[in-house]
Amino acid sequence: MDVFSRTFLPAAAEAGLAAQTVARHMPVFRRCVGSGDATILVVRCARPDRPMAGEYLFLLTHRRLVVTRQTRVLHRLRLHLNTELGELSNVTWSPDPRLQSVELAATAIDGIRERFLIRTRQPKQVWQLDALLNHAFRTRLRTPRERLVATVGDAPAATRPAAFRPAVAR
């Protein structure tokens, strides 16, 4: 059994997902996640801005975030989001133990702001989820400077002068 299977199945069981749900979503997750990537979190979620859109399943690994959607009427699976964690920007989450939920928001590489509402069964699980998200997004991600490829108008580093020195007119 590979690393993904060894970590995905216990995480799905901990989330209380039915075996049928896991079996239905597994082929989609397999196409998106490598066999050596360990699962951090698998949980059902909703979109606060689109409550009637259907059911979402949220998978967070050490490298990727994958969200699938199952339609309400025909129960068809659709891949909603598949991205590397380093490609997400402005990732925020707000735990609310009174409502037993965590709202996660992130901007994907295409500029679309995604929001997900994750409900828990107990207030204690809200803080566990907060710790998992903190580990995944704050301690493991590189700084934004490391992800900077180039800025429009910048000269290549090899041709850029070390310091600006105005030419002396003679």
Phi, psi and omega in degrees: 000134181280173185297318181299312180295319181296329181262332182290313184297315176295324179294322178293320178294321179296327179282351179079026180281140178290152180300325179295319179296316179298314181296325181289321184272341186303316179299324179292316179296322180299323179291334186264328188250138178289158183290341181263005182266127183273141180280133175263316188208136170229126184202153172285149177211171179227165175256115182297333180274347179220075186292338182261013185284344182122190183260138181244146174238126189254122178239124178240123176244183179291339183243334191227158169238122180233130178233126177249156180233136175247125182291152184288315188280304185264356180056037177276145179267138176226142174279119182268315183212133177216105184211154173283150181298326179292342180272351177276143177230162178050050180279122178226153173212150180228110177283139178227096182293335178295317179270358182053053181210162174229128175258123181249135177227141179207151176258123180284171183296335178277000176093359180277131179274120180256136177233135180226140177248118181252120179262143178244166180275333183224152178300328180298326180292336177299317182285329174295317178296320177300317179294320177297315180294322177298317179296317184288318189258334184260319186269338186260338185278150176285163177288157180301328179297324181291334181273350182292120181271304179198158176246138181300130178095349178284139174280152176303150185301326183291328183265351182285131178292152182295321179213152180279121177231116179294145179287142179269127179276134181242000000 
